[in-house]
Amino acid sequence: MQFRDAFFEEMGRSAGVERLTKAAADKVANEARAGAPVDSGDYVAGIEVVKRESKNRTVFLVKGTDWKTMLVESKTGNLVRALRKAGRG
């Protein structure tokens, strides 16, 4: 069997696949915000979905932009839990 790389690259950049991957990332981000510890609200407000172009496809990342994101994550694992919970639903 021979695969056409151009077909898979086109598929990976299609609007339908982009919508599905964005929806999945949004679901993870929403779970992360819902389960986040709240002190000042900056950590929660800093959880965002970012679009990136990779070599063969469009991807969406869930990232924390608050300066204390790494500290909160090291203590709570909030983003990992959100990813697991979103994957089950």
N, C-alpha and C positions, 0 to 999 in steps of 0.2 A: 504494500500500500504506500502510495506517495502523497504527501501533504503539500498543499500550495500555501506557502507562508503568507503571501499577499492576501489570501482569503481570510486567514485568521487575524491578520493585522487589521484588515478592514472591519471584520466582525468586532474585534476588541475596541475599535473606535466608533462603532455605530451608536446612534442615538438610543436605541433600545437597551443595549448593554450598559451604556453610560447611565441611563435612568435607573436600571436595576442596581448597579454598584453604588450610585449616589444614595438611593433609598436604603441600602444596607448600612452604609456609613452613617446616614442620618439616624437610623434606628439605634446604632451603637452609641452615637453622641447623646441621643435623648436618654438612653438608659444610664449613661455615665453622669449626665446632669441630675437625673432623678436620684441616683444613689450616692451623689457626692456629699462629702461633709461640707457644711456651710459655716464659715466663720464671718468673713467680710463679704463673701459672694464673688470675690475676684477669681477664685479657682473655677467655680461653676461657669462664670461668664467667659472664661478663657478656653472652655472646651469648644472646639470648632471643627468643621469639616473643610478640608482643603483639597482642591482638585490639582492633580499632577499629571503630566504627560510622561509616560515611560517610553521605552523604545518601541514597543508594539501595541500599547493600549493606554487608555485613559484610566487612572486610578484615583480613588478618593481616600484620604487619610483622616483619621480622627486624631487630633492633637490638642495638647494643652499649651496655652500661650502665657499663662500666668507665671511669674518668676518662681513660685513655690510648687509648681506642678510636680517636679521630680521628688520633692520631699513628701508631698501628699501621696503620690503613687507608691513610694517606697514603704510608707506606713500603712496604706489602705488597700492597694491593688485595685482601685476603683475602675480604671479603664479595662483591666483584664477581666474583672467580674462582669462589666458591661458587655464586653465582647462575647463572653460565654453565654450570658443571659439572652442577648439578641440572637445568638445562633440557635438557641433552643426554641425560640418563639416563632 
